[in-house]
Amino acid sequence: MGTKASKLRQWRKDRGLRLVDVSDLSGLSIYKLSRIETGFSRIRPLDRVKIAQALGCRVRDLFPEDV
């Protein structure tokens, strides 16, 4: 699991959220979120924004290498 995945998963777990919760908040499927967290799926820029908004943080908090 890469840095992106571990940071995303950690933010989610720190907020006590399940994948289904982030899915509901972001509009992304549970499958896609799981694949992103485990590093098996590329993350589109718009998906980064949706995930950050769902977790109440900035995109660069989750994906600092992209800023």
RAJO-V627577 format. One record per backbone hydrogen bond with DSSP energy under -0.5 kcal/mol. CO is the residue of the C=O (numbers start at 1). NH is the residue of the N-H. Records with the same first field share a line. If there is no record, write none. Layout:
BEGIN
CO: NH, NH
END
This chain:
BEGIN
2: 6
3: 7
4: 8
5: 9
6: 10
7: 11
8: 12
9: 13
10: 14
11: 15
12: 15, 17
13: 16
18: 22
19: 23
20: 24
21: 25
22: 26
23: 27
29: 33
30: 34
31: 35
32: 36
33: 37
34: 38
35: 40, 41
36: 39
42: 44
44: 48
45: 49
46: 50
47: 51
48: 52
49: 53
50: 54
51: 55
52: 56, 57
53: 56
58: 61, 62
59: 62, 63
63: 66
64: 67
END
